[in-house]
């Protein structure tokens, strides 16, 4: 498959199309692929008519009466709702190709792990705090999405499962401050007892995932933070995508932690993944 060329300099997300009238009005956003569009779900449109008209007035509109030009360089968090029917978020390429997005996100995981490797070079263990979490997310998603490193401003519901993450009335910031005070503040956890380390990791991951602070990449961020803890204790990093192999157990373990504060099921999985990482390393090094 031909790799999509991303328009880094322009960050050109296209134009908004209006069709229909009154309650039958539909809003579509042109993507970087001819004839392809993002959609704004009816119940989640946040731009008022006045706001839309204000944006449209900033530039000369195209000739079609149904097209409203949008100056995307002035990114507005209200636009975080924009996604395709199958959940691809607005991105710097106007890309609707899931395989291409997946490739870019894999590269983002590598960039975030490079930052983790840099932290491990410090003479003293680097603390986990809110700013580090945001830096890691910018490394992970900053070349793909305009909201990288920013707390989400929308409610989330991923996949077909029942779990939803509403947007708290005061936003994500206070919840992350609470996580920093209650969990991050106990880091660094350095112990010769691997179980102590794994127990801490399972709590950290579950409490982070319970908040789901970002628009995208929360699962990968939880694993990246876990890897920082593991590697500072001389253990091997986990495969960020290993959870897909044990997906049902992983989801069940996360729910046990989220609902009942029972971190043991995830700790058991993390221990298994660590053993698997050791087996792979030993096989690769004879």
N, C-alpha and C positions, 0 to 999 in steps of 0.2 A: 504494500500500500504506500502511495506517495505521501511523504511527510508534509504536513501543512506548514506553510511559512507564516509565522506569527508576525503581526504588524506592531512591533514593539514601540516604535517611535510615535505612531499616530494614536495607538490605543483606540482604534476606530470601531465602535460597536454598532455602527449603522444608523438606521432611521426607524422611527416608530410609525407603524401603519394603523390607520383607523378604518374600520369598515362597519357598515350598518348604522342605525340611528337609535337614539334613546336607549331603552333597556336592551336592545339587540346589538348595541355597539360592541365590537370586539377590538382588542388591541394586540397587535403583533409587532415584534421587533425583528428587523432584518438581520440575518446572520452573515457571516463571511462566506457562505456558500449560496450560489444563485438559487433562488426559489425556496430557501430554507429560512425558518423564522423561530424566534423564541416566543413564548406566550406569557401573558400575565393572567393567572387564575382570577376569575371574576370576583371571588370573595376576598382577594388579597391585593386589589389595586389600591395604591396609597397616594398616587398623584391626583390632587384636585384639578378641576378644570382650569382654575386660575393659574396653578403651578404649571400645568402642561402648556397653557398658552404663553406663559412667561418664558418658558424654555424655548418654545417654538419661535418666539419673536427675536431671539438672540441672533439668528442667522436667516439668510434668505431661503425660504422653503423650496423644495423641488417643484416642478411644474404640476405634478399630480395633486389633486385636491385631497386625496386620501393619505398623503404622506406628510409627516411632520418631522423636520430635521431636528436632531438632538445633539447639542454640543457635549459629547460624552467625556471630554477631557475634564469637565467639572463634575466628577463622579458624585452622585447623591446616594446616600445609604438607603433611601426609599427604593432604589432600583435593585436591592438585594432579592426582591421577590421574583425577578425575571429568570425564567428557566424554560427549558424545552418540556414537552409533554412527558418525556422519560427522565426528567430531573437534572439535566445538564445546566449548570449555572452560567450566567453571563460571564464571558471570559475575554481576555485580551485579543484572542484571535477571531472572535465571533464564531467559534468552532462548535459544531454540532456532532462531531465524530468522537464517540465514546472511546474508541481505541486510541485515538490521538491524545485525548485528555488523560487517559490512563498512563500513556507513555510519559507525558509531561509530569504527572504526579509521581511516577516512579523516580524520575530524575530529581524531583523535589525531596523525596525521602533521602536520596543520596546526599543532597546538599545539606539537609538538616543533620544527617549523621556526620558529615564533615565538621559541622559546628560542634557537635558532641565530642568528636575526636580532638578538636582544638581545646575544648574545656578540660579534657583529661590531661593535657600537657601542663596544666597549672600545678605549682608545687603544693597547693592546698585544694581540697575538694571544692568545686564551684557550687555555691548554693542554688537551689531552685527557688525562684521567685517569679512574680507576675511578669516582670520585664523579660526574663529569660524565656518564659513560655511564649511571649509574643514574638521575641526574636526567632525562636525556633519555628514558629508558624510562618513568619515571613520568609524564612529560608525554605520551608516546605512548599508554600503556595504563592510566594510573591511574584513569580514569573508567569503565573496563570490567572489569578483572580485579583480584582481591585480591592477586595476586602481583606486581603492577607494581613494577619497580625491584629485585626480589629475584632472586638467582641461582636457576636451576632446581634442583629436587631430584628430578627424574625423568629417565629416559632418553627420548630422542625418536626417532621415525621418521616422517618427513613424507611423505605421498603414497604413490605406488606405486614410487618409486625404491629403489635398494639402500642408499642412504646412511643410516647410523644414527649417533646421537650418544649413546653410553652415558654413564651418570653416573660420573665418576671416583671412586675410593675415598675421596679426600680432599675431594670436592666441586669446585665450579667456582671458588671463591675463589683457590686457588693458581695455576690456569691464567690467570686474569685478571691476577693480580699479575705473572706472567711476561710476558703480553702488554703490560702497562703498562711493564715494564722494557725489553723488547726492541723494541717498536714505538711505543707512545705517547710514550715518553721522547724520541724524535727529533722530535716535533712541538713547535712549529710548523715545518712545511716551507714556507718562503716562497721562491719562485724565479720568475724571469722566463722560465725554460724550462718550458713546459707539460708536457713529457714527464717531467721530474723529479717534478712534482706528481702526474701520473697514475700513474707507477710506484709512488710511495709509497701512493697511494690503493688501488691494486690489492692491494698487500701487506697494508695495513690491513684491507681488506674480507675478504680470504680468511682471514687469521689469526683475525679476529673470528668469521667464519662457521664456521671449523673447530671452535671451542669451542662455538658456539651457546649462549651463557651464559643466555639467558632461556627461559622456558616458551613464550612467543609473541612474535612481532615481531622476530626476529633479522634477517631479510632487510631489513626497513624500517630497522632501526637501522643496519645497515651502510651503506645509502645516505645516511642522515641524517648520519652521521659523515663520509662522503665529501663531502657537500655543504658541511659546515663547512670542510673543507680547501680545496675548490674556491673557495668564496666569499671566504675569507681571502686567496686569490691573485687576486682580481678576476675569477674565472671564473664561469660560470653554474651554478646547481644542476641536478642531474639529476632527471628524473621518477622518483620512487620506484618506479613501476609499469612503467617502460620495460622492465624485465627480462622481463616477460611476453611482449613482442613477440619477443624473442630468447631464449626460455626454454631451448631445447636448447643453444645456444652458451653461455649463461650458466652452466648446470649443468656443462657440459663444462669450461669455464674454471675454475670453482670446484674441480672435482675435480682438475684439473691442478695447481692451487696447493696443494690440501690434501695430495695424495699425493706430488707431485714437487717442490714449492716452485717451480713454474713459474708466475710471476705474469704473464707476457707476454700470454697469451690474454685475461685479464680486462682488462689495461691497454689492449689493442686495442679491446675493447668499450666501455670507459669513454671512450676517445678518440672513438669513433663517437657515443656518446650525447651527449657534450659538443658535437660538431659539430651534431648534431640539435637540441640546445637552442638553439644560436646561430641556426640556420636558423629555428626557430620564433619566436625573439625578433625577428629581423630582419623576418620576415613580419608579425608583430603590430605592429611599429613602422614599417612601410612602408619 
